[in-house]
Amino acid sequence: MTKAIAHSLPNTFHRYCSWHILEKFSTYLNVITYRDFYKDFRQCIWESECPEEFERKWVTIIEKASLYDNDWLRSIFEMHNRWVPTYVNHIFSAGMSSSQRAESSHAFFKKYVLKKNLLMDFILRFNKVLAHQCHEELAADHVDINEKPILKSLLEMEKQMAEIYTCKIFLKFQDELWQSLVTMPQLVHENDTHKMYTIDRGPHDDVLRAQEISYDKGLNYVSCSCKKFESQGIPCRYILVFLRLCGNIPLPNKHIMKRWTRVAKFQMISDKQGVEVSGMGSSMLMWQAKLFQIASKVIDKAITNEESSVIVNDSLKGLLEKLNSLGGSKKSGDMFGKDSNVYDTALKDPSQVRANGCGQRLKMGKEIAIKIAKYRGRHCNGCGKIGESHDKRNCPILNSPHKLGIFLHKHRRLNHNVTVLLQQVNIRELRDDPRV
């Protein structure tokens, strides 16, 4: 897969899933012998803030556990620049972990789709999932257009980003801005081209941690060693601390990612080659956003009194009749057809192949053993047996009067024997008790 992605998508960074790598620790390492070192490995992977710290901790753990000859550990260390967070946090990932996309999709679809669903039932439920996602997206767009978040300070950049960011992203930015008010950087180095600041974050594992802020005077760009802006697209609190030192100024455009803005969906349309197309003023998406925003403002003002509502209602009806008289969809389609940059793709029937089913994923012995251990078999609430192929509705004992009588007789005799045995035990205890 790595070679195929590098060949087909040369500008894409292929990041390995850290969850699957950590899941194999118990397969390639003895669980009992190296159980205490598993926590050390996790801390080394997730809490290292720079490559030097990761390599130093990794070597320390290997020496302590005497795992010099483990080929699997050596192999995953050689490809550490593909999965260890401190080596990949300079790549934009929208703040998602390597397995978050699959995990969130699985959790979402489990609310609607079950393993026992038939094919037709699955299609209906899947369409319901898509409708739910479209509804959630429209609801989020409505909130971004009509609602304004509450500001916590008088800073110019907070007021600025409340108008630019979506509401969800602005809350994250506001939290970083609020945290920046309680920190103060220290200048440690300055020359003609750069400035270097540090911010103490307090001790961690008896080690004093500090964040480094670098300012490039030529590019007028601020970067932080935490790489949060590079990986998530939101300026971290340490970058905001430096910008506050420059005065009550707006956030520079270099630190505003268009992906998180309210107009992100309407500002970029690409052609078949993935190249951004210019001339966006007449695109259908742009017109849809403009008209939706105007209509939303008109409705919000009209519903305040009865007279305004009647005026808007009559005007919209007249406008709709006028649009219908113009020929409606045909002319509007011609108007947008030239400049909308939406290409019609000719779809052909797929090649007919014999469907033999899809092969199942190969499972390791550990996964098979866990699945077998979890499955106890069907439990019948009638006869109480486990692992049978029936339940209470078609239990052969309950449906057969003769077998049911024998079953009840055995249970009565068993209960009687247990009662007699308990009585004998109580009598013996009374005899042996010296107080009696």
N, C-alpha and C positions, 0 to 999 in steps of 0.2 A: 504494500500500500504506500509506503514511503517513497519508493521509486516512481510509482505511477503518479502520485500527487506532484512530485517535483517535476515530472515531465509534462503533465497536462496543465498544472496550475503553478507555473514557476514563481509567481509573485505571492504565493500563499505559504504561510508558515504552518507546518503540520506539527501539532502539539500532541504528545502521547497522553493517555489518560492515567493520571496518578492513582486513581482509585483502583484500577485493575492491577497496577504494579504493586501497590501495598497489599492487595488481596492475596497475592502470591507469596507473601512472606512466610505464611504458615505452611506452604507447600514445599518450598526450597530450604526452609530452616526448621530445625526441630522445635516444636511448640513448647515443650517442657524445658529444654535446655536454655533456649534463647528468649524465653517469655519476658524477662525483665529488660531486654535490650530493644524490644519492639517499640516501647515508649520513647526510648532515646532516638531511634531512627525517625520516628514521626516528628519529634521536636527538631531534629536536624533538618528535615525536609521542609517543614512548614514554617519554622520560626527563624530560619537563617535570612538575614537581610542583605547579604552580599555574597558573591561567589567565594571569597576567601574564607568567610565564616563557615559556609557549608562544607568546604573541603577540609577545614581544620576539624570540625566536629565529626565528619565522616571517618577520617583517619583515626581519631580518638576512639570511636566506637569499635572500629575494626580491630584495633590493637587490644582493647579491653576484652572483646569477645573472642579473640583469636580466630578470626574468620578470613585469614589471608588467602586460603585455598578455595574459597567459595566462588565458583565460576559464575553463578547467577548474579551475585552482588557485584562482581567485577564487570559484568556485561551491562547492568543497569547504571553503574557509575560512569561507564564510558559514553553513554548516551544521555547524561544528566542535563545537557543543554536543550533537550527535547521535552522534559517533563518537570524538572525541579522549578518551583515558582520563582526563585531568585534569578534564574537564568532566562525566564520567558516573560517576566512582567514588563518588559519594554515593548512587547507586542500588544496592540489593542485587542482586547477580548470582551469589551462591553461589561467587564466586571464579572463574567461568568467563569466558573471552574471548568475543568476539562470534561467533567461528566454531568454538569448541571443541565445542559440542554436535553439530554436523553432522560435524566431522572425527572425533570419537570414535565416532559411530555408523557412519560409513563404514568406519573401520578395524576395528570389531568385526564387522560383517556380512561383510567381505571374507574373514574366516577360515572362513566357512561357505558363502557364496553366491558362485557364479562367473557370469560373463557367459554361458557356454555352457549353463547348466543349463536343462532343460526346465521347463514350468510345474509339473508334478506334483513333480518333483525340488525345485523352488524351495519349494513349500509344505512338503514334508517337512523341508527344511533350515531353513526359517523357524521351524517348530514346535520344532526342535531348539535354535535360538537362544533362543527364549522359555523353554524348559525350563532352558537353561544360566543365563539371567539369574535365574530363580526360585531355582535352586540356590545361586547366589552370594549372593543376598539372604538366604536362609535360613541359609547358613553365617555370614554377617556377623552376623545376629541371634543365632545360637548363641554366637559369640565375645563379643558384648556382654553376654549374660546370664550366661555361665559363667566368663569370664576377667576378671581385674583387671590393669591395667597396672602396671608397676614405677615407683615414685616415685623421683625424684632428689633431693628436698629435704624439709624438714620444714615447708614453708609450708602454711598451712591451706587456701588456695585450691586448691593442687594436689591435696590429699587430697579436697577437696570436688568438684572437677570430674572426678576419676577415677571418682566414683560417678554423675555426671550425664551427662557427654558420652559419645558412642560412642567406641569404642577408636581409630578412625581420626582422628576430630576431636580427641580428647584428645592424641594425639601431636603434632599441630600446635600446640595450645595449650601443651603442655609445652615445646616448642621456643621459643615466644615468651617463656614465663615464665623459661626458663633464660637467654635472651639479655638479659632485663631485669635480671639480677643484676650485670651488668658496666657498667651505665650509671647516671648520676646527673643528675637535672634541676636546673636553675638557675631560681630565682624571678626574674622580670623585671618583673612588675606585679601589683598586688593592690588591690582596692577592696571595697566592701561586698557586691558581688554576684558578682564573678569573681576568679579567680586565673589567671595566665598563666605557664607554664614553658617553657623551651627546653632541648633536648638536642642537643649537637653530634654530628654523625655523621661528621666528617672531611671532607677536601676531595674534590671530584668535578669533574673538568675544570678544575682550578685555582680552583674556587669552593668556599668553605666552606659546607657544607650543615648546616642545623639543623632539627629537628622541633619544632613548637609544640604544647603541651598546654594545653587550656583546661578550667577547672573551674567549673561553674555552681553556686554555693552554694545558690541557691533550689531548683533542680531536683535537686541532689545528683547531677550527671551529669558525666562526664569524656569529652572528645572529643579527637581527635588530628588533625593536619593531613594525615596519610597516608591517612585515610579507610578504613583496612583493616576496622575493625569495621562500618562502614556498608556496604561492598561485599561482604565475605566472611562477616560474622557472627561473627568470632573476634577477641577483644581483642588489639590489637597490643602489642608489648613496651613501648611508651612509655606506654600507659595503665596497664599492669601496674606500671611503675616508680612512677607516682604513687600507685597503690593500696598499694604496699608502704610508701610514706612514712607512710601512715595506720596502719601497724601490721600485725601478722600476722592479717589479717581475711579472711573468706570473700569470694568474688567477688560483687558486688551483682547482684541479679536483673535490673537494667536492662542489664547487660552479658552476660546469658546468653540466647542465642537458642534458642527451643524447637525450632527445626528441627533442631538438632544434638544434641538430647538423646536418651537411649535410649528414652524413652516417647513420642517425637514422633508415631509412627504410630498410637498408640492414644488420643491426647488430643484429636483434632479430627475431627469428622465434620460435613460441610456438607450443607444441603438443596439442592434444585434451583436455588435462587436464589444459592447460594454463601454463605449465612449460616450461621455456626457454630451448631450445635444443642447445647443444654444437656442435662443429665441423662445423662451418659456412663457411669454406674455399671453399667447393665445392657446395654450394647452388646456385640455379639458379639466385636468386636475386643478390647475391654477384657477380657472373660472369657477369650478365647483367650490373651492375654498372661499373665494371672494363672495360669491352669491350666498353661500351658507352663512357666512359671518354677517352679511348685511341683513339677511332674513331673520337671523336670530336676534339681532339688536332691535329690529322693527317689532318683532313679536313681543319681546320683553317690555318695550315701551307701550305697546298697544293694549296689553292686558291690564293695565292699571285702571282703566275706566271703560265703561260700556260704549261710549261714543267713539273712542279711538278704535276699539275692537271692530265695530261695525264698518268704519271707514276702511280699515285694512282688509277686512273680509271682502267688501265690495270691490276694492281695488285689485285684489288678487284674483277674484273671479273674472273681472274684466281683462286682466292681463293674460289669464289662461285662455280665454276665448280668442284673444288677439293672436296668441302663439299658435293655437289650433288652426286659425284661418290662414296663417302663413305657410302651412304645409308641414309644420311640426318637425318630425324626426328626419324627413328627407333632407330639407334644407340645412337643418342644424348639423346633420351628419356631413353634408358637403362642406359646411363652413369649417368644421374642425378636422376634416379629413386631410387637408393639405398641411396644416401647421401643428397638428397635435403630436406628430412624431410617434404615433402608435402604429406599428406595422402589423399587417394581416399575414398570418402564417398559414400556409396551405398544409392541412393535416391529411394524411393518407391512412388507409387501413393498415394495421400492423401485419407483419408476415405471420402466416398461419403455422404454428408449431404444435407439436403434440405435447399436451400438458401432463407431465408425469409427476407433478408435485414438487415441492421445494424441499431440498435436503435439510435436515435439522442441524443445528450448530453442534459441533463436537464438544462434549462436556468432559471435564476432568474428573478424576476419581473422587476428589473432595466434594465437588458439587453434587455428584450422584449419591454419595453417602449421606449428605445432609438432606437431600430430598427423600431418600428412603427412610431416614430416621424420623422425619416429620410426619410421614404418611402412616397412620395406624390402621387404615382400612375403614370400611363403612361400619357404623355402629347401629344395631337394631334396638330400638327402645321397647320392643315387645319381649323378645327372649333375652336381651341383654348381651348377646354375643357380638364380638368384634371381628372384622375381617370377612364377614359373610357377604353374599351378593344380593341380599334382600334388606328391606326395612320393615317398619311396623305395618305398613299397608298390605304387603304381600308376604308376611312372615308365615312360613309353613306351620309353625306351632300354633299360632293364634287362629289360623284359618281351618285347622283340623281339630274337631272336638275331642277325638281320641288322644292325639298328641298333647292337646292343651290340658286334658285331665291328668295325664302322666306328668307333665311339667309342673302343674300346681301341686300334685301329690309329693313330688320330690322336694319342692320348696318348703311345703309344710313339714315334711319329715326332717329336712335339714334344720328348719327353724326350731323344731321340737328338740332335736339332738343338741343344738347350741344352747337352748334354754336349760336343759337338764345338766349339761356340762358346766354352765355358769353357776347353777345351784350347788353342784358338788364342790366347785372351787370355793364358793362362799362358806360352805359348811366346814371344809378343811381349814380355811383361814380362821374361822371362829374357834375350832378345836385347838389350833396352835397358838392362839392369842393368850398370853398368860394373864391378861386382865379379866378374861371371862371365867 
